[in-house]
Amino acid sequence: MTSFKHTHQYTLSKPTFKQQSVKVIREIAMVMIGILLALQVNNWAEAFKERKEELRLLNNFQGNLEADIAQIDSITKLTEASILNAHAIIDILNDPSEGSLPKFIDLQLSLLFNEYFITNDGAYSEASSTGKIELLENVSIREHIFQYYRLAGTTTNDDVVFKTSSEITTPVWKDMVGSTREMTLELIGRDLKSAPKLVLKDIARNRQYISMLVAKIAGGGVQIRAWETRRIEAKRLKDLLTEELKRWE
C-alpha cells in the first residue's frame, strides 16, 4: 500500500508531455526574443553610426565649398587688379616717359603671374572612392554634389590663360629683359642700374607686347566670369547643405 502511494505521488509530480512542450517553447521564444533584441540593438547602432558619418560628410562638403568660395573671391580680386594694371600700362605707353619706367616695371611684374581655380574636392574624393556618398539620404543633395564636382579641377578658361601665358606673355617678357632668371630677379628687386635697359617708346611700338596686354585683359575677364558662375554653383550647394544640417540641430 505504501509502495503504491509513493508510485502514485511520483506519477502526479512527473511533468506531462504538454508541460514539457510548453517549457521548451517558452525557452525557445526567450532565445528568439533575445536574438531579435540583439539584432535590433545592432541595427540601431549601425544606423546611428551611419547617421554620424553622414553628418561628418555634410560638414566636410560644406567646408570644401566655403574654401572654394573664399578661393574664388581671392583670385577674382587679384585678377581684377591685374587687369587694372594692364590698363595702367597702356596709359603709360600712350604717353611714354623715362620717369614712368619704375612704375611700368612694377605693373609689368604683376602681369607675370596668373591665377587659377582648383576645386577643393577632398570630401568628394573620399566619399566617392569609399562609396560613403550613398550615406547621404537626401537624393537631391547627392545629385547636386555630383553635378558640382563633375567639373572639378581647373576650368577650361584657366587652361587657355595658362597656355597664353606660356606661349605669349613669358616669351615676350624674355625678349624684352633677357632670358636669364637673374635679370628678372634684378627687376623684382628694383635694381634698375644693373637691369637691362628698357625704353618705353620702343615697348610702345612692340606689337607683340601690346597683343600680350590685350590677351591679359581679355583672358582675365573670361576667367572672372567663369569663376563667378562657379561661385554661384558653390553658394547654391552650400545653402542646400546648410538647410540639411539644420535638421540635425
C-alpha positions in Angstrom: 0.0 0.0 0.0 2.8 2.3 0.9 4.6 1.5 -2.4 1.5 2.2 -4.4 1.1 5.5 -2.7 4.7 6.6 -3.5 4.3 5.5 -7.1 1.1 7.5 -7.4 2.7 10.6 -6.0 5.6 10.3 -8.4 3.2 9.9 -11.3 1.4 13.0 -10.3 4.6 15.1 -9.8 6.2 14.0 -13.1 5.8 16.7 -15.9 3.5 15.8 -18.6 4.4 16.0 -22.3 2.3 19.1 -22.7 4.0 20.7 -19.8 7.5 19.9 -21.2 6.5 21.2 -24.6 5.3 24.5 -23.2 8.5 24.8 -21.3 10.6 24.1 -24.4 8.6 26.5 -26.5 8.9 29.2 -23.8 12.7 28.7 -23.7 12.9 28.9 -27.5 10.8 32.0 -27.5 13.0 33.7 -24.9 16.1 32.8 -27.0 14.4 34.2 -30.2 13.4 37.3 -28.4 17.0 37.7 -27.1 18.3 37.3 -30.7 15.8 39.8 -32.2 16.6 42.3 -29.5 20.3 41.9 -30.1 19.8 42.3 -33.9 17.6 45.4 -33.3 20.2 46.9 -31.0 22.9 46.2 -33.6 20.7 47.8 -36.3 20.2 50.9 -34.1 23.9 51.1 -33.5 24.7 50.8 -37.3 22.0 53.4 -38.1 23.5 55.7 -35.5 27.0 55.1 -36.9 25.8 55.8 -40.5 24.0 59.0 -39.5 27.0 60.2 -37.6 29.1 59.5 -40.7 26.6 61.3 -42.9 26.8 64.4 -40.6 30.6 64.3 -40.9 30.4 64.2 -44.7 27.9 67.0 -44.8 30.2 69.2 -42.7 33.2 68.3 -44.8 31.4 69.1 -48.0 30.3 72.4 -46.6 33.9 73.2 -45.5 35.2 72.4 -49.0 32.6 74.7 -50.6 33.4 77.5 -48.2 37.1 77.1 -49.2 36.1 77.2 -52.9 34.1 80.4 -52.4 37.0 82.0 -50.5 39.4 81.0 -53.2 37.3 82.4 -56.0 36.9 85.7 -54.1 40.6 85.9 -53.6 41.7 85.1 -57.2 39.0 87.3 -58.6 40.3 90.3 -56.7 43.9 89.5 -57.8 42.8 89.1 -61.4 40.8 92.3 -61.4 43.9 94.1 -60.0 46.0 92.5 -62.8 43.5 93.8 -65.4 43.7 97.3 -64.0 47.5 97.1 -64.1 47.4 96.1 -67.7 45.2 99.2 -68.5 47.6 101.3 -66.5 50.5 100.1 -68.6 48.5 101.0 -71.7 48.0 104.5 -70.3 51.8 104.8 -69.7 52.6 103.6 -73.2 50.2 106.1 -74.7 52.5 108.9 -73.3 55.8 107.2 -72.5 58.4 108.9 -70.5 61.5 107.6 -68.8 60.2 108.8 -65.4 57.4 106.2 -65.7 59.8 103.3 -66.1 59.8 102.2 -62.4 56.1 102.3 -62.3 55.9 100.4 -65.6 58.2 97.7 -64.2 56.1 97.3 -61.0 52.9 96.9 -63.1 54.5 94.6 -65.6 55.9 92.2 -63.0 52.4 91.8 -61.6 51.3 90.5 -65.0 53.8 87.6 -65.0 51.6 85.8 -62.5 48.2 84.2 -63.3 45.5 83.0 -61.0 43.8 79.6 -61.4 40.8 78.0 -59.6 41.3 74.5 -58.3 38.3 72.8 -56.7 38.7 71.7 -53.1 37.4 68.2 -53.6 38.8 66.3 -50.6 35.3 65.4 -49.2 34.1 64.3 -52.6 37.1 62.2 -53.4 36.8 60.4 -50.1 33.0 59.9 -50.3 33.0 58.7 -53.9 36.0 56.4 -53.6 34.7 54.7 -50.4 31.1 54.6 -51.5 30.1 56.7 -48.5 28.4 59.1 -50.8 25.4 56.8 -50.7 25.0 57.6 -46.9 23.6 61.0 -47.9 19.9 60.3 -47.6 18.9 63.5 -49.4 18.9 62.4 -53.1 18.6 66.0 -54.3 21.8 67.0 -52.5 23.6 63.9 -53.8 22.7 64.9 -57.3 23.8 68.5 -56.8 27.1 67.3 -55.4 27.7 65.0 -58.4 26.9 67.9 -60.7 29.2 70.3 -59.0 32.2 68.1 -58.8 31.8 66.7 -62.3 33.6 69.8 -63.5 36.3 69.6 -60.8 39.8 70.8 -61.3 41.0 73.8 -63.3 38.5 75.3 -65.7 38.9 75.3 -69.5 39.3 79.1 -69.3 42.1 78.8 -66.9 43.8 76.3 -69.2 43.6 78.8 -72.1 45.0 81.6 -69.9 47.9 79.3 -68.8 48.6 78.5 -72.5 48.5 82.2 -73.4 50.9 83.0 -70.6 53.4 80.3 -71.5 53.2 81.0 -75.3 52.9 84.8 -75.4 53.5 86.6 -72.1 56.6 84.8 -70.9 58.4 84.8 -74.3 57.6 88.5 -74.9 58.9 89.4 -71.5 62.1 87.4 -72.1 62.6 89.2 -75.4 62.4 92.5 -73.5 64.5 91.9 -70.4 66.6 88.9 -71.5 66.2 85.2 -70.9 68.1 84.8 -67.7 66.3 84.4 -64.4 68.8 86.7 -62.8 67.7 89.6 -64.9 64.1 89.2 -63.9 65.1 88.9 -60.3 67.1 92.2 -60.6 63.9 93.9 -61.8 61.9 92.3 -59.0 64.5 93.7 -56.6 64.1 97.1 -58.3 67.9 97.1 -59.0 67.3 99.3 -62.1 71.0 100.1 -62.6 72.0 96.6 -63.3 68.8 95.6 -65.0 68.7 95.6 -68.8 67.9 98.9 -70.5 64.2 99.3 -71.2 62.9 102.0 -73.5 59.2 102.7 -73.1 58.9 104.3 -76.5 60.3 101.1 -78.1 58.0 99.0 -75.9 55.0 101.1 -77.0 55.8 100.2 -80.7 56.2 96.4 -79.8 53.1 94.8 -81.3 53.7 91.5 -79.6 53.8 93.2 -76.3 50.6 95.2 -76.9 49.0 91.9 -78.0 50.1 90.3 -74.7 48.4 93.1 -72.8 45.2 92.7 -74.8 45.2 88.9 -74.2 45.8 89.5 -70.5 42.8 91.8 -70.2 40.5 89.6 -72.3 41.6 86.4 -70.7 41.2 87.8 -67.2 37.7 88.9 -68.0 36.8 85.5 -69.2 38.2 83.9 -66.1 36.3 86.2 -63.8 33.0 85.5 -65.4 33.7 81.7 -65.3 34.7 81.9 -61.6 31.5 83.9 -60.8 29.4 81.1 -62.4 31.3 78.6 -60.3 30.9 80.7 -57.2 27.1 80.8 -57.7 27.0 77.0 -58.0 29.1 76.6 -54.9 26.9 79.0 -52.9 23.7 77.2 -54.1 25.1 73.9 -53.0 26.4 75.3 -49.7 23.0 76.8 -48.9 21.4 73.3 -49.5 23.9 71.7 -47.2 23.2 74.4 -44.6 19.4 73.7 -44.7 20.2 70.0 -44.5 22.4 70.4 -41.4 19.7 72.4 -39.7 17.7 69.1 -39.5 20.5 67.7 -37.2 20.3 70.5 -34.7 
